[in-house]
């Protein structure tokens, strides 16, 4: 697993975490925002009218109504990215990361408008009578780029695991274990059975479930978040200020947080923003292609609302909960996951300004003399008795570290460290450090009016958010399989999807997130290329829509 994780980190380094990717993603969104004259602002009010069914036409082809399509797409985006993803971004990028999540969402509203409109325009009716659409269809039917369509469809199948299935159940299982002590495998097994029962019913059952779950889960989560924000109201202003203040400088060290350079906060913020709202990834168009609408632009209008609800509202609430509570820069006792832990050569102290600067520079990849540790660590009664090293976990200086054997027995003996990585797989490493993902959000939710009971809101919210995301992504994957291999390939895909869902319930969290980071980018890049190539057609399609609309609704115009 370490070798696989290293491969994922390498791929992420040249793709999503590379210096160029955030500029490409934001650049496409900025281009279309200017090219189409800020549709996310001009069409915002109109989009709400469309989603309520004001302009619906009887007899329009499709499998779902506008609200069900929006709910399905939102269920695919509102998931661990809103709970665990925001926490991960803040834990490694600081408050500045939230600013870049906002920017990704604002310009992503236009990107999603474009990709949904084009995908809906070139959707097809399958052999079983259901609608199928997505970027692969406009790539194939309009651009005549079969190779790009196939590449995108394959990436969609991979991403259905990397984005939709694996991170969702991994965070659910972690949260259920933290809150109720449920075994990871038990959680994974029960939910895998429920997942199978839902997705076997196809898009109509999926749409029925998500259109009821999404409003409930959003309301519950908002109430819980506001309980923490209002409880820590005096910290709300400083939290907002820190987001803007650090946006172009990076976040300074505070508490256990070692600081994040601008480039690091920018990259992580944009990546987490993409993971959260999926604008540009090409996933939501697959759900919207099933909507009953004769005008593709009208469905594109509906999709404008997704990044707004997902990131501007829900992710902001999560971010303010974490920042105002102060939990993000505090150290907490936890078991260190191997992919979060790094052992440095030399003894460093966070209280020493020079040491802090050197280690921070190393973690932010901006040049440092700090090196990974190579050698052995002597342990007696669970405590290290040899020196010459420093243990980091979750990008923070670890404290009060103990080494244990399964069954909570203290370890005695030697530990082997190669390139800063502990090679003794059976050893449990426990101590105080920063935490991230769902664990951080869960901790932050206990700092409000509900006290310790607040963690149950996160657990239930995460259960509903993440499970509905896994449901929606199974649909995205089976539409991609339908395009690639036909309708007969859907059932084998669903079986593998459910099996992967179960496996991820007890897999390494950071490994899952790294897989998600790579899968997202591999799916996003072909889609961004495709919509850019169709920029002129998009503009013409929007212009035609308003001509027809104004002719039909002169009183409303």
N, C-alpha and C positions, 0 to 999 in steps of 0.2 A: 504494500500500500504506500509506503514511503516513496518508492520509485515512481509509482503512478502519480502520487501527489507532486513530486518534483517535475514530472512531465507536464502536468496541468499548470504548474506555476510558470514553467518555461513558455508554454503556449499563451498563457494569460499575459506574460511579459511582452510578447511580440504582437499581441492582439489588444484585448480590452484595457490592459494596464499600460499599454505603450503610450508615448507622448502624443501620437497622431490621432488615435481613435476618438478621444473626447471632442477634438476639433472637427472631425468628420461628422460625428453624430449631431453636435450642436450646429455645425455649419450648414447641414442640409435643412435643419429646422429653421435656422435664421434666413436662409435663402428663400424657402417657400413662404415664410412669414412676410417677407418684403415683397416677393413676387406676386403673392395673392392679397397683398395689402391688409395684413393683420386679421385674418379670418377668425382667429381665436377670440378676438374682441368684437369685431363687427357682427359675427354670426352667433354669438354666445346666447343671446335672448331667444333667437329663432330656434336654436338647438333644443332648448327646453320645451318649446311649443311642439316641435316634431316628436320628441320622446313621449309626450303625453298623449299622442295620437290625434292631435288637432287636424293634421293634414292627411290622415290615413285615407286610402282609397280601397273600396271593396274590390275583391277579385285580384289584388296584387299577389304575384307569385312569392312563395317563401314558406318557411316552416315555423317562424316565430314572429311576434310583434316587435316593435321598436324597443319597448321596455325590456322584454325578455332577452333580446340581443344585447342590449346594454348591460343587463344584469349578468349574462353569461360572460361577456367580455370583462366586466368589472370583477367577477368572481375569479377570472383568470389572472387579473393583475393585482387585486387586493388580496394579499396573502402574506407570506413571511417577509416579503420585501418591506411591508409597512410596519411590521413589528420587529423582526430580527434584522432585516436589511438596514433599516435606519439606525438601529443600535450599533450594527457592525460599522457603518460609515462613520458615525460619531466617535466610536471607540478608537478608530485608527486615523481619522482625518480631522477630528475635533469639530467645533461648531461651524467652521467654514464649509465643511462637506454638505451641510444642510442647504446653504445658499446655492450650491451648484446642483443640488437635487431640484430646487425650485426652478432654476434656469432650464434644466432638462425638461421639466414638466411644461413650462410656459411655451417654449418653442416646440416641444413635443406635441402640444395640442394641434398645431398646424400639421406636423408630420403625420399624426394619426388620421387627421381629416383627409389628407392626400391618399394614404395607403388604403384606407377603408373605401373611399370613393372608387378608386381604380379597381380594387379587388371585387367590389360589388358589381361593377360595370361588366366585368368579364367572367362572372360566375357561370356555372353550368348546372343542369339537372342530371343527376346520376341515374343509374339503372333502377334503383329502388324508389325513385321519385323524389328523393330529398335533394336539397340544394348543396352544391359544393363550390367553394371559392377560396380565395387567398391569393397572395402574390404569385404563386406558381402558375396560376391561370392567366394572369395578365402577361407574365413573362413568356408563356407559351403561345397564347392566342393572339396577343397584340405585338409583342416585341419579336416573336419568332426565335426566341432564344431558349430552345428546349434544354440545353445544357445548364443554363442558369436556373431554370425552373426545377430541374431534377436536383441540382445542388441545394436549392432552397428547401425543397420537400424533404430531402435527407436530413438537412440541418434541423428542420422542424421536428422530425421524429426524435432526433438526438436531444433536442432542446425540450421536448415534452417530458423527458426524464430529468434532464439537467436543470430545467426551470420549473416545470409543473409538478413532478412527482417526488423526486428525491429530497430537495430542500424542505418541502412542505411537511412531509411526515417526519423528517429528522427533527424539525423544530417542534412539532406537536409532541413527539415522544419525549423530547428533552423537557418541555414545559410540564407535561403530565407527570413526569418523574419528579421534577422539582416541587410541584404543588401537592401531589397526592401520593407520591412514592410508587406509582405504577411502573412495572417493568417495561422497558422499551419494546421488547418483543411482543408483550401482551397488547400494548397499545397498537403496535403495527399490525398484528394479526387481526384484531377486531375491526380496525378501520379498513384494512385491505378487503375484508369480506363485504363491508358496507359499500366500499368503492366499486367493487365488482357488480353488486346489485344495481347501483345507480347507472353506471356507464353502459351496461348491457341494454338499457332501454333507449339508447340513442339520443339525438339532439332534443327531441320533444320532452323526454323525461329530464334531461339535463337542464333545459331551459325552465321547466316547471319548478325544479328544486332550487336552482340558483335565484330565480325571481322572488322566491320567498325567503331564502337564507340571507341574501345580501342586505336588504333593508334592516333585518333584525340584528345582524352582526354589526353593522355600521352604527346603529343607534346605541347598542350596548357598549361598544368600544368608545364612542364619543363621550358618553356619560362617565365612564371610568377615567378617561383622560382628563376631562374637565375637573374631576374630583381632586386630581393630583395638582393640576395647574393652579386652581383656585386656592388650594391649601398652601402652595408655595408662591403665592401671587407676587410677593416682594422680589422674587428672583426672575419673574417673567421678563421685565424690562431689560435687565442686564443680559439675559439669555438671548433675546432678540438682537440686542446691540452687538453681542459677541459674534453672531452669525454674519452680520454685515461688516463689522470691524475687521474680522479675520479673513474675509472672502478673498482678498487679493494679496494677502501677506502670509497666510497660513496661520494655524492655531498654535499659540505659545504653550509651553509646559505649565501644567497646573495640577496640584495633587499628585496622583500616581501617573497621570498622562505625561508622556515625555515630549510632546509637541509634534506638530506635523507641518512640513514645508508646504508652500502654496501648491506646487506641482502634485504632491501626494494627495492633499485635500481635494484639489480640483478633479483629479483622475478618479478617486474613490467616490466623490460626490456624484459625478456624471454616471459612473458605472452603477452605483446603487439606485440612482434615479431611473436609469434604463431598466434595471431589474424590477423596480417597483411598478412603473407605469407602462413599460414595454413599448413606448412610442418609437416607431422605427423598426421594431423587431419583426413586424409582420404577422404577429399572432392574432391580435384582435380582429383583423379583417376576415379571418376564417370564421369567427363567430358571427360577425355582422353580415356575412354573405348569406346567412340563412334567413335574414329578416325579410318580412313582407314589404317590399317597396319597389315601385317602378322606376323611381329616380335614384340613382346611385348617390348623388350629392346629398340627398336628404338623410341617407344613412351615414354618410360622412359627417354630417352636422352632428348627429347623435354622438359620434365617437369623440368629438371635441371635448365633451364633458368628462371623459374618462380620466385623463391626466389631472384635470382640475380636482375631481373628487378624490382620486387615488393619492396624489402627491401633495397638491396645494392644501388640501384639507386634512386627510388622514395622516400622511407622513409628517406634516407640520405638527399635528397634535402629539404624535409619538415623539418627535424631536424636542418639543417644548417640555413634555413630561420628563424626558431623560435629562435635559439640560437644567431645567428649573429645580429638579430634585437633587442634583449634584451627584447622582449615582454613577455618572459616566467617568468621573475621574477619581473614584474611590476604589480601594482594593478590598476584595472579598475573598473568603476562603472558597476554593474550588479545586477540583481535580483537573490537572493540566492535560490537555489533549496534545498528542505528539506534534501535530502540525502547528500548534500555537506556541510551542516551547522552543527556545533556542538557548544554547549555553555558550557564553563568550569566554575567550581566553583573557585572563586578568581579573583582578578584583575591582569592581566599580561600585560607587555609591551614588544613589540619586540625590543625596544631600550635598554632594560635591559638585559645584557648578561646572567645573571642567569635565568631570566624568559624564555628567548629564548631557552636556553639549556634544561630546564625542559619540556617546551611544545614540543620541537622537539623530545625529548626522548619519550614522551607520544605518539606522532603521529607515530613514527617509531617503537613503541611497543617493546622498549628495557628497560622498567622499569622507573617509574616516580611516584612522589607523587601527580601528577595532577589528579583531579577527575572531572567527569561530574557534571554540576550544577543541583540542585534540588530546586524547589521553584517557586516564582512568580517574574515577572519583571513589575514594574510600568512604564507606558508610558503616556507622555503628549505632545500633538501636534506632535506626531510621533517620539519623542525622549525618550529614556530610562532615567528616573529620579532617579531610584534606582541603587544601586551598588552591588558589591560582585560577579560579573561574567565577563567573557570575551567571546566574540563571535568570532568563527573561521569559515571561509568559504573557501572551496577548499584548505584546509591545510595551511591557512594563517590567520594572524590577520586581522579581518575585521575593517574597519574604516568608519567614517561618516555614521553610520547605521541609517536608518529610517524605521519606521513600518507604512505600508499603508493598507487601505482597497481597495477593487476593485473599480475602477473608479478614482484612484489616490487621494483618500481622506485620510487625516492623521488620525491615530488611537489614541484614548484615552482610557485608561483603564488598566486592568491587563492581563498579558500573563502567561500562565502556562507552566512550563518546567519540564519534567521528564526524568531523565537519560541523561541530556544534549540535549534533543530534544524538540523543540517547538511544542506544541500540538494544538495551535490555527490554524487550517487548512486554514481559510479564509484570514489570514494575509499575506501580501506581504512584504518581508524583502529585503531592497535594501541598497547597500553600496559599498565601494571600497574594492576589494580583488583580489587575483590572479584569473585568469580564465583558463579554460581548454577545451579540445576537439576542435570542429570546431571553436568555438568563438576565441580561442587563435590563431589558424592558420590564421583565417580571419584577426585578428588584426596585426599579423606579416606581412602579405602580403601587408599591407598599408604602410610599412616602406621601400619601394623601389622606383624605377623610375616611377612607375605608380601611386604613391601616394594613395589617397583614392580609386581610381579606381581599385587598386589591389585586393580589397575584392571581386570584381565581378569575378575575375579569380578563386578564391576559391569557390565561390558560383556555378559557372558554372561547374568547375572541380568536385566539390563534387556531383553536380546533376548527371553528367555523370558517375563518378566513382561508386557512391553509387547505382544509379538506375540499372546500368549494373550488379552490385553485386547481387542485389535482383533478377534480371532475372536469373542469373546463379544458384543461390541457390534454386530457385523454381524447377529447373531441378534436382538438387541433391535430393531434398525432394521427387519429384514424382518418381524417380528411387527407392528410399528407400521404398516408399509406394507400388510400383509395386512388389518389393521383398516380402514385408510383406503380402499384401492383394490382389495382382493382379492388372491388368490394370484398372479395374472398380473403384478402390479407388482413382485414380489420380484426376479426376474432383472434387470430394468433397474436396480433399486436396487443390487444387488450389483455390477454393472459400474461404476456411478458411485462406489460405496464404494471399490472397489479402485483406481480412477483417482485419487480424492482421497488415498488412502493413499500412492500414489507421489508425488504433487505435494508433500505435506507433508514428504517426506524432505529437501527442499532449501529449504523455506520458512523465514521468519524465526521463531526460537524464541519470542520474546516475543509476537509477533503470534498465534501458535498458542495460547499460554497465555491470552491475553486473550479469544480466541474461546471457549476452553473455559470460562472463568469466566462468560461471558454465557450460553452454552448450558445449563450446569448449572442456573442459577437459573431460567431460563425453563421448564425441565422440572420443577423441584422445587416451585415455588409452587402449581401446580394440584393436585399430588399431596398436599401438606400440607393444602390446603383440603379435598380429598376425604376423607382419613382422619379429619380432625377432625369432619366432618359425620356420619361413621359410628361415632363413638366409643361410643355406646350399644350398637350391634349388635356391635361388637368385644368389648365386655365380656361380653355375653350368649353370644357364640360361644365364648369362652374358658371360661366357666362350664360350658356344655354339654359341652365337650370333657372336662373333668375328671370330670364326672358319669359319662360313658360310659367313660372310661378306668378309673376306680375300680371300676366294675361289672365290667369285663372283666379287670382285673389286680389283684384284691383281695390276692393274695399279695405283689405288689410294693409295694402301698401300705402 
